[in-house]
Amino acid sequence: MTEGAAMVRVLMELVLAILCLLSVVSRVLSVSGEHYGINKTHHHDYCILGAGPAGLQMGYFLSRSHRDYIILERNTGPGSFFQRYPRHRKLISINKIYTGRQNKEFNLRHDWNSLLSDQPDLLFQRVSEDLYPHADAYPLYLSMFERELGLRVKYATDIGKVRAADFTGSKGYILTDQHGADYKCRVLFVCTGLWVPQQVDFVGSDLVEGYESIPTDPEDYKNQAVLILGKGNSAFETAQSILGRASRIHMYSPSPVRLAWKTHYVGDLRAVNNELLDTYQLKSLDGLVEGGLEDIAIVRRGQDGGKSRRTGGKKRTVKSTERKEQFYLTLSELLDNRNSNKSGNITAENLPGYHDDNFSLRQPYDRVIRCLGFRFNFSIYDGSARLLHSSCARGRLPALTAWYEGRGTPNLFVLGTAAHSRDYRMSAGGFIHGFRYTVRAVHKVLEQRYHNIAWPATRLSTSQLLSWILKRVNEASGPYQMFGVLGDVILLQGSHCEYLEEFPVQAMPQLSTLSGRLVSEHGLLVLVMQYGLNRTDTLGPGRAESEWTKAWKSNFLHPVIYYYRKLPTEKDMKQRPVGWPLPRPDAVHHMVEDFLTEWDQPISHSQPLRHFLEHCLQTDLRAFYAESCFRLSLTSRKPPLFCQQGYLNKQGFVGNSHLWQHAREAGLMPAHQGSVTPAGDGTFSEFLTHAGAAVTSTINFDL
């Protein structure tokens, strides 16, 4: 090879290397084929911070509305939280695939992982069929969701600072990433979830291991005594994983354990994680203890191969074990004052003598693990963009309005788990199967506020209202999952009404502003799902109410309809009874709880609801056949509303052979009339869809 040819070859290799380098840089700085330069400013109407389930859900709704948006994610793929948590990799969100129904809306009541979209097969069951899936499945699902819907996500973009700015008279936000690039947006959605470990400062807190970093191999805990701080699902998940290896497990926290099947709050301890309750109650070395965390001290066992303490005037020597060091729990106030300096250098020499007697946690531990949950990261919000702390959950969550806008930060909305301050320990807003619906509600608020598009409403004749409500309570998943938080609002307008689905009921005083819909002098109805306020034994006798005349005593989830002659005010909301989602109404109706959650029976469900609606609307809502409407039109000055809106408008039920025969036998028409049957008996069922009449137990809500 000549020297010139060698030089050419070297140059070609250099060019190829440069091209490869440029390709890599291009991929890092690109999203969906669009290139973002370093230290540049990018403008969008909407910025979404975080590509978790809440961020992708809002991205879908903005994409469907053809809005200018961008999703910014610091990691290289969606759902990065689930790549690490839960640590022992089993989700506790129900993935019930088989319900015996084909109704997709109904099935979402029992699918706690799928996001909402217009693609009926874009469900979590495509990646897992397990009832409690492996956590690795969720990032796969989110990647599929993003890819198939073509959402605009920019990965490897770590936003380190958020500050407010004035955009043409309204407040907007500027986000700065790790490269110094700015993203200016009129509206900001914070969908970062909770990922900062919650910690408590106490003496010896530096000796404690965190849930976020503990080893997950059970063999690492073989024959060890373990103290776990906390009694939530992360604490019990950790305990359950080592239950067969640890010598004993004690769990310590201020509050007693709360069981989800008793409180109806899915954030409390779930049965899938509670095996330690068996070993505790059946006295197999494990146990639960209550006490404050701020007042404890974790002290180190002496390193001199043993330690001495006096008990009852006698000197007791404890021999060294095979473990390098052990820890004791005590109260900081019992330590020598000179040692109460929040340091873990205190040794067991300082323990008071009462530990040798009957103190529950007097034995030493090989490990102390902190499992106290997570909190919101407030640190990146600067100045006027700083979010306030809520008064619930010990300030771990941001304070929000009833429509999920930050208090004091207009045009900044918090969605997903971090928005749980609105319904903390009351509903499911901190979990995917709940906040997928609150995200949809917030999007409807945005469409009205920024684009003058009113909240979608279905216009119904009043005679259709009964069957429409029954349809919603039997299949709607939004009010079912977000019980007490999202409700259907029915704006009464005389002979017609407007039906608004899944409005945040705590924002009822702002209904007209947020929805663009007005309340008339006829008033409104609000339909919500509620648990009863009676504290009963959830597994004991008499736990359920089956008598429809005592429906107000229902304990389990059931529909409740509130009637207001005028829109409740802010004062009304503040003065509502404890535990009520809404203020005292002018009239209220409870539909009795149902074991099958099927509110479709004529005597227990349909008829009492009809009587309540007739009382509120002051009109007859019964459904009639055409022959009855004909007779009532001849004999009554004002026929029933159903006949006015149906039969007299040429929408009456067309008779079939059975009805003609019944009419002849009843003497309503001559025997020779009606011998020719109208074509197709299906007209009757078709009319039901439009008129919503004659609701009976034979209705198939899967249609």
C-alpha positions as CSV (number, residue, x, y, z in Angstrom):
1,M,0.0,0.0,0.0
2,T,1.4,3.4,-1.0
3,E,1.8,6.2,1.5
4,G,-0.9,8.3,-0.2
5,A,-3.4,5.4,0.0
6,A,-2.6,4.9,3.7
7,M,-3.2,8.6,4.3
8,V,-6.6,8.5,2.5
9,R,-7.6,5.5,4.6
10,V,-6.7,7.2,7.8
11,L,-8.7,10.3,6.7
12,M,-11.8,8.1,5.9
13,E,-11.6,6.4,9.2
14,L,-11.4,9.8,10.9
15,V,-14.4,11.1,9.0
16,L,-16.4,8.0,9.9
17,A,-15.5,8.4,13.6
18,I,-16.6,12.1,13.5
19,L,-19.9,11.1,11.8
20,C,-20.5,8.4,14.5
21,L,-19.8,11.0,17.2
22,L,-22.2,13.5,15.6
23,S,-24.9,10.8,15.4
24,V,-24.6,10.0,19.1
25,V,-24.8,13.8,20.0
26,S,-27.8,14.1,17.7
27,R,-29.7,11.3,19.4
28,V,-29.0,12.8,22.8
29,L,-30.2,16.2,21.8
30,S,-33.3,15.1,19.8
31,V,-36.8,14.1,20.5
32,S,-39.1,12.7,17.8
33,G,-36.7,14.0,15.1
34,E,-36.5,17.6,16.6
35,H,-33.2,18.9,17.7
36,Y,-32.6,21.0,20.8
37,G,-29.4,23.0,21.0
38,I,-27.4,23.7,24.1
39,N,-28.1,26.9,26.0
40,K,-31.1,27.7,23.8
41,T,-34.6,28.7,24.8
42,H,-37.5,26.6,23.7
43,H,-41.2,27.8,23.8
44,H,-44.2,25.7,24.4
45,D,-47.8,26.4,25.6
46,Y,-47.6,23.4,27.9
47,C,-44.7,21.8,29.7
48,I,-45.0,18.5,31.5
49,L,-42.4,17.7,34.1
50,G,-42.0,13.9,34.3
51,A,-42.8,11.0,32.0
52,G,-44.5,8.8,34.6
53,P,-48.1,7.7,34.3
54,A,-49.5,11.1,35.1
55,G,-47.2,12.9,32.7
56,L,-48.0,10.5,29.8
57,Q,-51.7,10.6,30.6
58,M,-51.8,14.4,30.4
59,G,-49.6,14.2,27.3
60,Y,-52.2,12.0,25.7
61,F,-55.1,14.5,26.3
62,L,-53.0,17.4,25.1
63,S,-52.0,15.5,22.0
64,R,-55.6,14.5,21.2
65,S,-56.6,18.2,21.5
66,H,-53.7,19.2,19.2
67,R,-52.0,21.4,21.7
68,D,-48.4,22.6,21.8
69,Y,-46.7,20.6,24.6
70,I,-43.5,18.8,25.6
71,I,-42.8,16.2,28.2
72,L,-39.5,16.5,29.9
73,E,-38.0,13.5,31.6
74,R,-34.6,13.3,33.4
75,N,-34.1,9.6,32.8
76,T,-33.8,7.7,29.5
77,G,-37.2,6.1,29.6
78,P,-40.7,6.5,31.0
79,G,-41.8,5.4,34.5
80,S,-38.3,5.4,36.0
81,F,-39.8,5.2,39.5
82,F,-41.0,1.7,38.8
83,Q,-37.5,0.6,37.6
84,R,-36.5,0.8,41.3
85,Y,-39.6,0.7,43.4
86,P,-41.1,-1.2,45.0
87,R,-37.8,-2.7,46.0
88,H,-39.1,-6.2,46.1
89,R,-40.7,-5.8,42.7
90,K,-44.3,-6.8,43.3
91,L,-46.9,-4.2,42.5
92,I,-50.0,-4.1,44.8
93,S,-52.2,-2.5,42.1
94,I,-55.0,-4.9,41.0
95,N,-54.8,-6.2,37.4
96,K,-58.1,-8.1,37.2
97,I,-58.4,-9.2,33.6
98,Y,-61.4,-11.5,33.8
99,T,-64.6,-9.8,35.0
100,G,-67.2,-11.7,33.1
101,R,-68.1,-8.4,31.2
102,Q,-67.3,-7.1,27.8
103,N,-68.0,-3.5,28.8
104,K,-64.6,-1.7,28.7
105,E,-65.7,1.1,30.9
106,F,-66.9,-1.3,33.6
107,N,-63.7,-3.3,33.3
108,L,-61.6,-0.3,34.2
109,R,-63.1,-0.5,37.7
110,H,-60.9,-3.5,38.2
111,D,-57.9,-2.6,36.1
112,W,-55.8,-0.4,38.3
113,N,-52.8,0.0,35.9
114,S,-54.0,1.0,32.5
115,L,-54.1,4.6,31.3
116,L,-57.0,6.2,29.5
117,S,-56.9,6.5,25.7
118,D,-59.1,6.1,22.6
119,Q,-57.4,2.8,21.7
120,P,-59.4,0.1,23.4
121,D,-56.6,-2.5,23.3
122,L,-53.9,-0.2,24.8
123,L,-54.2,-1.9,28.2
124,F,-51.8,-3.1,30.8
125,Q,-52.9,-6.7,30.3
126,R,-50.9,-6.7,27.1
127,V,-47.7,-6.8,29.2
128,S,-48.8,-8.8,32.2
129,E,-51.7,-11.1,33.2
130,D,-50.7,-11.4,36.9
131,L,-53.2,-10.1,39.4
132,Y,-50.3,-8.4,41.2
133,P,-47.8,-7.8,38.4
134,H,-44.0,-7.6,38.6
135,A,-42.8,-3.9,38.7
136,D,-40.7,-4.3,35.6
137,A,-43.9,-4.6,33.5
138,Y,-44.9,-1.1,34.2
139,P,-42.1,0.8,32.4
140,L,-42.7,-1.6,29.5
141,Y,-46.4,-0.6,29.4
142,L,-45.6,3.1,29.6
143,S,-43.1,2.8,26.7
144,M,-45.8,1.1,24.7
145,F,-48.3,3.8,25.6
146,E,-45.9,6.5,24.6
147,R,-44.8,4.8,21.4
148,E,-48.3,3.8,20.0
149,L,-49.8,7.2,20.7
150,G,-46.8,9.2,19.4
151,L,-46.4,11.4,22.5
152,R,-43.7,14.1,22.5
153,V,-41.2,13.2,25.2
154,K,-37.6,14.6,25.6
155,Y,-35.6,12.2,27.7
156,A,-32.3,12.8,29.5
157,T,-33.5,16.3,30.5
158,D,-32.9,16.9,34.1
159,I,-34.7,20.1,35.2
160,G,-32.8,21.6,38.1
161,K,-34.6,24.9,38.5
162,V,-38.2,26.2,37.9
163,R,-38.9,29.9,38.2
164,A,-41.9,32.1,37.4
165,A,-41.9,34.7,34.6
166,D,-44.4,37.2,33.2
167,F,-45.7,36.2,29.7
168,T,-47.8,39.0,28.1
169,G,-49.6,39.8,31.3
170,S,-50.0,36.2,32.7
171,K,-47.8,34.1,34.8
172,G,-45.7,31.5,33.0
173,Y,-42.7,29.4,33.9
174,I,-39.1,28.9,32.8
175,L,-37.5,25.5,33.4
176,T,-33.7,25.1,33.2
177,D,-32.1,21.8,32.5
178,Q,-28.6,20.4,33.3
179,H,-27.1,21.9,30.1
180,G,-28.4,25.4,30.8
181,A,-31.2,25.2,28.2
182,D,-34.4,27.0,29.1
183,Y,-38.0,25.8,28.4
184,K,-40.6,28.6,28.6
185,C,-44.2,27.5,29.0
186,R,-47.5,29.3,29.7
187,V,-48.8,26.3,31.7
188,L,-46.7,23.9,33.7
189,F,-47.7,20.4,34.9
190,V,-45.7,18.9,37.7
191,C,-45.9,15.1,37.3
192,T,-42.7,14.0,39.2
193,G,-44.5,11.9,41.8
194,L,-42.9,11.3,45.3
195,W,-39.4,10.0,45.2
196,V,-37.4,11.7,48.0
197,P,-37.3,9.3,51.0
198,Q,-39.1,10.6,54.1
199,Q,-36.7,10.9,57.0
200,V,-37.0,11.7,60.7
201,D,-34.1,13.3,62.6
202,F,-33.4,11.6,65.9
203,V,-30.4,10.5,67.9
204,G,-28.6,7.8,66.0
205,S,-30.6,8.3,62.7
206,D,-27.2,8.1,60.9
207,L,-27.1,4.4,61.9
208,V,-30.3,3.5,60.1
209,E,-30.5,2.0,56.6
210,G,-33.0,3.3,54.2
211,Y,-35.7,1.4,52.2
212,E,-34.2,3.0,49.1
213,S,-30.8,1.3,49.5
214,I,-31.3,-1.9,51.6
215,P,-30.2,-5.2,50.0
216,T,-33.2,-7.2,48.7
217,D,-31.7,-10.7,48.9
218,P,-33.4,-12.4,51.9
219,E,-30.1,-14.4,52.6
220,D,-28.5,-11.1,53.7
221,Y,-30.8,-11.1,56.7
222,K,-30.3,-14.7,57.7
223,N,-30.7,-15.2,61.5
224,Q,-30.6,-11.4,62.0
225,A,-32.8,-9.4,64.4
226,V,-34.4,-6.5,62.4
227,L,-36.1,-3.4,63.6
228,I,-38.2,-1.6,60.9
229,L,-39.3,2.0,61.4
230,G,-42.7,2.3,59.8
231,K,-45.9,0.3,59.3
232,G,-46.9,1.2,55.7
233,N,-46.8,-1.0,52.6
234,S,-43.1,-0.4,52.1
235,A,-42.4,-1.5,55.6
236,F,-44.5,-4.6,55.4
237,E,-43.2,-5.4,51.9
238,T,-39.7,-5.4,53.4
239,A,-40.7,-7.5,56.4
240,Q,-42.5,-10.0,54.2
241,S,-39.5,-10.5,52.0
242,I,-37.2,-11.5,54.9
243,L,-39.8,-13.2,57.1
244,G,-38.4,-16.6,56.5
245,R,-34.8,-15.6,57.1
246,A,-34.7,-13.1,59.9
247,S,-34.7,-14.3,63.5
248,R,-37.2,-11.7,64.6
249,I,-38.7,-8.6,63.0
250,H,-40.1,-5.7,65.1
251,M,-42.0,-2.8,63.5
252,Y,-42.1,0.6,65.2
253,S,-44.1,3.7,64.3
254,P,-46.3,6.3,66.0
255,S,-49.6,4.9,64.7
256,P,-51.1,1.4,64.8
257,V,-51.2,-0.5,61.6
258,R,-54.2,0.5,59.4
259,L,-55.7,-2.3,57.2
260,A,-56.9,-1.3,53.7
261,W,-59.8,-3.7,53.9
262,K,-61.0,-2.0,57.0
263,T,-60.4,1.7,56.1
264,H,-61.2,1.3,52.4
265,Y,-58.1,3.4,51.7
266,V,-55.8,1.6,49.2
267,G,-52.7,3.3,50.6
268,D,-53.1,1.4,53.9
269,L,-51.7,-2.0,54.5
270,R,-52.8,-4.4,51.8
271,A,-53.4,-8.1,52.5
272,V,-50.8,-9.1,49.9
273,N,-48.1,-7.8,52.3
274,N,-49.5,-8.6,55.7
275,E,-48.1,-12.1,56.6
276,L,-46.2,-10.6,59.5
277,L,-49.6,-10.0,61.3
278,D,-49.9,-13.8,61.5
279,T,-46.5,-14.4,63.1
280,Y,-47.2,-11.5,65.5
281,Q,-50.6,-12.5,66.6
282,L,-49.7,-16.2,66.7
283,K,-46.6,-15.3,68.8
284,S,-43.8,-16.4,66.6
285,L,-41.2,-13.8,67.6
286,D,-42.3,-10.9,65.3
287,G,-44.3,-7.9,66.6
288,L,-45.6,-4.4,66.3
289,V,-44.9,-1.5,68.7
290,E,-46.2,2.1,68.8
291,G,-44.2,5.1,69.7
292,G,-43.0,8.5,68.5
293,L,-40.0,8.6,66.1
294,E,-38.7,12.0,67.0
295,D,-38.1,11.0,70.6
296,I,-36.2,7.7,70.1
297,A,-32.5,7.1,70.0
298,I,-30.7,4.3,68.2
299,V,-27.5,3.5,70.0
300,R,-24.5,1.3,69.0
301,R,-23.4,-1.7,71.0
302,G,-19.9,-1.3,72.5
303,Q,-17.1,-2.4,70.3
304,D,-15.0,-3.9,73.1
305,G,-16.3,-7.4,72.8
306,G,-18.9,-7.0,75.5
307,K,-20.6,-4.4,77.7
308,S,-21.4,-4.0,81.3
309,R,-24.6,-2.6,82.8
310,R,-25.9,-2.7,86.4
311,T,-29.3,-4.2,87.1
312,G,-30.5,-4.3,90.7
313,G,-27.1,-3.6,92.0
314,K,-25.6,-6.6,90.2
315,K,-23.1,-6.4,87.3
316,R,-24.3,-8.2,84.2
317,T,-21.9,-9.0,81.3
318,V,-23.2,-9.6,77.8
319,K,-20.9,-11.7,75.6
320,S,-20.0,-10.7,72.1
321,T,-21.9,-12.3,69.2
322,E,-20.7,-13.1,65.7
323,R,-22.1,-9.9,64.4
324,K,-19.8,-6.9,64.2
325,E,-22.1,-4.5,65.9
326,Q,-25.7,-4.4,67.2
327,F,-28.1,-1.6,68.0
328,Y,-30.5,-0.7,70.8
329,L,-33.6,1.4,70.7
330,T,-34.3,3.8,73.6
331,L,-35.7,7.2,74.3
332,S,-33.4,10.2,73.8
333,E,-34.5,11.8,77.0
334,L,-33.1,8.9,79.0
335,L,-29.6,9.4,77.6
336,D,-27.0,11.6,79.3
337,N,-27.6,15.2,78.2
338,R,-24.0,15.5,77.1
339,N,-24.6,12.7,74.6
340,S,-28.0,14.0,73.1
341,N,-26.4,15.5,70.1
342,K,-28.1,13.7,67.2
343,S,-25.0,11.6,66.8
344,G,-24.8,7.8,66.4
345,N,-21.5,7.7,68.4
346,I,-23.5,7.0,71.6
347,T,-23.0,3.4,72.8
348,A,-25.2,1.0,74.7
349,E,-23.3,2.0,77.9
350,N,-25.7,4.9,78.2
351,L,-28.9,2.7,78.3
352,P,-30.9,3.0,81.4
353,G,-31.3,-0.1,83.6
354,Y,-35.1,-0.5,82.8
355,H,-34.1,-2.0,79.5
356,D,-33.3,-5.2,81.3
357,D,-36.8,-5.6,82.7
358,N,-40.0,-5.6,80.6
359,F,-39.3,-3.1,77.8
360,S,-40.7,-4.5,74.6
361,L,-37.7,-3.6,72.5
362,R,-35.0,-4.3,75.0
363,Q,-33.1,-6.9,72.9
364,P,-30.5,-5.6,70.5
365,Y,-30.9,-5.5,66.7
366,D,-28.5,-6.3,63.9
367,R,-30.2,-3.9,61.5
368,V,-32.5,-0.9,61.8
369,I,-34.3,-0.1,58.5
370,R,-36.3,3.1,57.8
371,C,-39.4,2.6,55.7
372,L,-41.3,5.9,56.1
373,G,-42.4,6.5,52.5
374,F,-41.6,9.4,50.2
375,R,-42.1,13.1,50.0
376,F,-42.4,15.7,47.2
377,N,-39.2,17.4,46.0
378,F,-39.8,21.1,46.8
379,S,-36.2,22.2,46.2
380,I,-36.2,23.0,42.5
381,Y,-38.9,25.6,42.7
382,D,-37.5,29.1,43.0
383,G,-39.1,32.3,44.4
384,S,-42.6,32.9,43.2
385,A,-42.7,29.4,41.6
386,R,-42.3,27.8,45.0
387,L,-45.1,25.4,46.0
388,L,-46.5,25.6,49.5
389,H,-46.6,22.6,51.8
390,S,-50.0,21.1,52.4
391,S,-51.4,20.7,55.9
392,C,-51.9,17.0,55.5
393,A,-49.5,14.1,55.3
394,R,-47.0,16.0,57.6
395,G,-46.4,18.5,54.9
396,R,-45.0,15.9,52.5
397,L,-47.3,17.1,49.7
398,P,-47.9,20.4,47.9
399,A,-50.9,22.5,48.7
400,L,-53.4,22.6,45.8
401,T,-56.8,24.0,44.9
402,A,-59.7,21.8,44.3
403,W,-58.8,21.8,40.5
404,Y,-55.2,20.8,41.2
405,E,-53.6,24.2,40.7
406,G,-50.8,25.2,43.1
407,R,-51.9,27.6,45.8
408,G,-50.1,30.9,45.0
409,T,-48.7,29.5,41.7
410,P,-51.3,30.2,39.0
411,N,-50.9,28.1,35.8
412,L,-48.9,25.5,37.6
413,F,-50.8,22.3,38.1
414,V,-49.6,19.2,40.1
415,L,-50.9,15.9,38.9
416,G,-50.4,12.3,39.9
417,T,-49.3,11.0,43.2
418,A,-48.0,14.4,44.4
419,A,-51.6,15.7,44.0
420,H,-52.9,13.3,46.7
421,S,-53.1,16.2,49.2
422,R,-56.6,16.9,47.8
423,D,-57.9,13.5,48.9
424,Y,-55.2,12.1,51.3
425,R,-56.5,9.0,53.1
426,M,-60.0,9.7,51.6
427,S,-59.9,8.4,48.1
428,A,-57.6,7.0,45.4
429,G,-56.1,10.2,44.0
430,G,-52.6,9.2,44.9
431,F,-52.7,6.0,42.8
432,I,-52.8,5.4,39.0
433,H,-56.4,4.0,39.0
434,G,-57.5,7.3,40.6
435,F,-55.4,10.1,39.1
436,R,-55.9,9.0,35.5
437,Y,-59.4,10.5,36.0
438,T,-58.3,13.6,37.8
439,V,-55.8,14.3,35.0
440,R,-58.7,14.0,32.5
441,A,-60.8,16.4,34.7
442,V,-57.9,19.0,34.8
443,H,-57.6,18.8,31.0
444,K,-61.3,19.7,30.7
445,V,-60.6,22.7,33.0
446,L,-57.8,23.8,30.8
447,E,-59.8,23.5,27.6
448,Q,-62.4,25.9,29.1
449,R,-59.9,28.3,30.7
450,Y,-57.4,28.7,27.8
451,H,-59.4,27.7,24.7
452,N,-63.0,28.6,25.7
453,I,-64.2,25.0,25.1
454,A,-66.9,24.2,27.7
455,W,-66.9,21.0,29.7
456,P,-68.4,18.2,27.5
457,A,-72.1,17.7,28.4
458,T,-74.8,15.3,27.2
459,R,-78.1,16.9,26.6
460,L,-81.0,14.7,27.8
461,S,-84.7,15.0,27.9
462,T,-85.8,14.8,31.5
463,S,-87.6,11.5,30.9
464,Q,-84.2,10.0,30.0
465,L,-82.5,11.0,33.2
466,L,-83.5,8.0,35.3
467,S,-82.0,5.4,32.9
468,W,-78.9,7.5,32.3
469,I,-78.1,7.7,36.0
470,L,-78.6,4.0,36.3
471,K,-76.3,3.4,33.4
472,R,-73.6,5.6,35.0
473,V,-73.8,4.0,38.4
474,N,-73.5,0.5,36.9
475,E,-70.6,1.0,34.6
476,A,-68.7,4.4,35.0
477,S,-65.2,3.8,36.4
478,G,-64.2,7.4,37.2
479,P,-66.7,8.1,40.1
480,Y,-66.3,4.5,41.2
481,Q,-62.5,4.8,41.6
482,M,-62.4,8.5,42.7
483,F,-65.3,8.1,45.2
484,G,-66.2,11.2,47.0
485,V,-63.9,13.3,44.8
486,L,-65.2,13.1,41.2
487,G,-69.0,13.2,40.6
488,D,-71.5,13.6,37.8
489,V,-73.2,17.0,37.8
490,I,-76.7,17.2,36.2
491,L,-77.8,20.8,35.4
492,L,-81.6,20.9,35.4
493,Q,-83.3,23.0,32.7
494,G,-87.0,22.2,32.9
495,S,-87.9,19.6,30.3
496,H,-84.2,19.0,29.5
497,C,-80.9,18.7,31.4
498,E,-77.2,18.8,30.8
499,Y,-75.1,15.9,32.1
500,L,-71.5,16.6,33.0
501,E,-69.3,13.6,33.9
502,E,-66.6,13.4,36.6
503,F,-66.4,17.0,37.8
504,P,-64.2,17.6,41.0
505,V,-67.0,18.1,43.5
506,Q,-64.8,20.1,45.9
507,A,-64.7,22.7,43.2
508,M,-68.5,22.9,43.1
509,P,-68.6,26.7,44.0
510,Q,-66.5,27.4,40.9
511,L,-68.6,25.1,38.6
512,S,-69.6,27.8,36.1
513,T,-66.1,29.3,35.8
514,L,-64.3,25.9,35.4
515,S,-66.9,24.2,33.2
516,G,-68.4,27.1,31.2
517,R,-71.8,25.8,32.1
518,L,-74.5,27.8,33.9
519,V,-76.8,26.7,36.6
520,S,-80.5,27.6,36.0
521,E,-83.2,28.3,38.5
522,H,-84.2,24.7,38.3
523,G,-81.1,23.7,40.3
524,L,-78.7,20.8,39.9
525,L,-78.1,17.2,41.0
526,V,-74.7,15.7,41.9
527,L,-74.1,12.0,41.7
528,V,-71.1,10.6,43.7
529,M,-70.0,7.2,45.0
530,Q,-69.5,7.0,48.8
531,Y,-68.6,4.7,51.6
532,G,-70.8,4.9,54.7
533,L,-69.6,6.9,57.7
534,N,-70.8,4.2,60.2
535,R,-67.7,2.6,61.8
536,T,-68.6,-1.1,61.7
537,D,-66.7,-4.4,61.8
538,T,-66.0,-4.8,58.1
539,L,-66.0,-8.6,58.4
540,G,-68.5,-9.0,61.2
541,P,-72.2,-9.7,61.2
542,G,-74.4,-6.9,60.1
543,R,-71.7,-5.3,58.1
544,A,-73.9,-4.6,55.1
545,E,-77.3,-3.1,54.7
546,S,-79.7,-4.9,52.3
547,E,-83.0,-3.1,53.0
548,W,-83.6,-0.3,50.5
549,T,-85.7,1.7,53.0
550,K,-82.5,2.0,55.2
551,A,-80.2,2.8,52.3
552,W,-78.7,5.7,54.2
553,K,-77.1,3.2,56.6
554,S,-75.1,1.6,53.8
555,N,-71.5,0.9,54.8
556,F,-69.9,-0.1,51.5
557,L,-69.5,1.8,48.3
558,H,-72.9,3.0,47.0
559,P,-74.3,5.9,44.9
560,V,-75.6,9.0,46.6
561,I,-77.5,11.8,44.7
562,Y,-77.5,15.3,46.1
563,Y,-80.1,17.9,45.0
564,Y,-79.5,21.7,45.3
565,R,-81.8,24.4,44.4
566,K,-78.8,26.7,43.9
567,L,-75.1,26.2,43.5
568,P,-73.3,25.7,46.9
569,T,-71.0,28.5,47.9
570,E,-67.4,28.5,49.3
571,K,-68.9,29.1,52.8
572,D,-71.2,26.1,52.3
573,M,-68.2,23.9,51.4
574,K,-66.3,24.9,54.4
575,Q,-69.2,24.3,56.7
576,R,-70.1,20.8,55.3
577,P,-70.5,18.0,57.8
578,V,-67.3,16.1,58.7
579,G,-66.8,13.2,56.2
580,W,-69.3,14.6,53.7
581,P,-67.9,15.4,50.2
582,L,-70.6,18.1,49.7
583,P,-72.6,20.5,51.8
584,R,-76.0,19.7,53.2
585,P,-78.4,19.5,50.2
586,D,-82.0,20.4,49.8
587,A,-82.6,16.6,49.3
588,V,-80.4,13.6,49.2
589,H,-80.9,10.0,48.1
590,H,-78.8,6.9,48.9
591,M,-79.0,3.9,46.7
592,V,-78.7,0.9,48.9
593,E,-75.3,-0.9,48.8
594,D,-75.3,-4.0,46.6
595,F,-73.2,-7.1,47.1
596,L,-72.7,-7.4,43.3
597,T,-72.3,-3.6,42.9
598,E,-75.1,-3.9,40.4
599,W,-77.7,-1.2,41.0
600,D,-80.3,-2.3,38.5
601,Q,-83.1,-4.0,40.5
602,P,-86.6,-2.5,40.0
603,I,-87.7,-2.4,43.6
604,S,-84.5,-1.8,45.5
605,H,-82.8,0.6,43.1
606,S,-84.8,1.9,40.1
607,Q,-88.1,2.7,41.8
608,P,-86.7,4.6,44.9
609,L,-84.5,6.6,42.6
610,R,-87.4,7.5,40.4
611,H,-89.5,8.7,43.3
612,F,-86.5,10.8,44.5
613,L,-86.1,12.4,41.0
614,E,-89.8,13.0,40.8
615,H,-89.7,14.8,44.1
616,C,-86.8,17.0,43.0
617,L,-88.1,17.7,39.5
618,Q,-91.8,17.9,40.5
619,T,-92.8,15.8,37.5
620,D,-93.9,12.2,36.6
621,L,-91.0,10.2,35.3
622,R,-92.8,6.9,34.7
623,A,-92.4,5.3,31.3
624,F,-95.5,4.3,29.4
625,Y,-96.4,2.2,26.3
626,A,-97.9,3.9,23.4
627,E,-101.4,2.7,24.2
628,S,-101.2,4.1,27.7
629,C,-100.0,7.4,26.4
630,F,-102.8,7.5,23.9
631,R,-105.4,6.9,26.7
632,L,-103.7,9.4,29.0
633,S,-103.6,12.0,26.2
634,L,-107.4,11.7,25.9
635,T,-108.2,11.7,29.6
636,S,-105.6,14.1,31.1
637,R,-105.1,17.8,30.6
638,K,-101.4,17.3,31.1
639,P,-100.1,13.9,30.1
640,P,-97.0,12.5,31.8
641,L,-93.7,13.9,30.7
642,F,-92.6,10.7,29.1
643,C,-95.7,10.8,26.8
644,Q,-95.1,14.5,26.0
645,Q,-91.5,13.9,25.0
646,G,-92.1,10.6,23.4
647,Y,-95.5,9.5,22.1
648,L,-96.8,13.0,21.3
649,N,-93.6,13.7,19.4
650,K,-94.1,10.6,17.4
651,Q,-91.6,8.7,19.4
652,G,-93.9,6.2,21.1
653,F,-93.1,2.5,21.4
654,V,-94.1,0.7,18.2
655,G,-96.2,-2.3,19.2
656,N,-95.0,-5.8,18.6
657,S,-97.2,-9.0,18.4
658,H,-97.2,-9.5,22.1
659,L,-98.3,-5.9,22.8
660,W,-101.0,-6.0,20.1
661,Q,-102.3,-9.3,21.6
662,H,-102.3,-7.7,25.1
663,A,-104.2,-4.6,23.8
664,R,-106.8,-6.8,22.1
665,E,-107.4,-8.9,25.3
666,A,-107.7,-5.8,27.4
667,G,-110.3,-4.4,25.0
668,L,-108.2,-1.4,24.0
669,M,-108.7,-2.2,20.3
670,P,-110.8,-4.4,18.0
671,A,-109.8,-8.0,17.5
672,H,-109.1,-7.5,13.8
673,Q,-106.8,-4.5,14.3
674,G,-103.1,-5.0,14.5
675,S,-103.1,-8.3,12.6
676,V,-100.1,-7.1,10.6
677,T,-97.1,-6.9,12.9
678,P,-94.7,-3.9,12.3
679,A,-91.5,-4.9,10.7
680,G,-88.9,-5.9,13.3
681,D,-89.6,-6.2,16.9
682,G,-86.2,-4.6,17.6
683,T,-87.7,-1.1,17.5
684,F,-88.6,-1.3,21.1
685,S,-85.1,-2.0,22.3
686,E,-83.7,0.6,19.9
687,F,-86.1,3.2,21.4
688,L,-84.8,2.3,24.9
689,T,-81.4,3.5,23.9
690,H,-82.7,7.0,22.9
691,A,-85.6,7.4,25.3
692,G,-84.1,5.6,28.3
693,A,-87.4,4.2,29.4
694,A,-88.7,1.2,31.2
695,V,-85.6,0.3,33.3
696,T,-85.8,-3.2,34.7
697,S,-83.5,-5.8,36.0
698,T,-83.2,-7.3,32.5
699,I,-81.1,-4.3,31.2
700,N,-77.8,-5.5,29.8
701,F,-75.3,-2.8,30.7
702,D,-72.6,-4.5,28.6
703,L,-74.4,-3.3,25.4
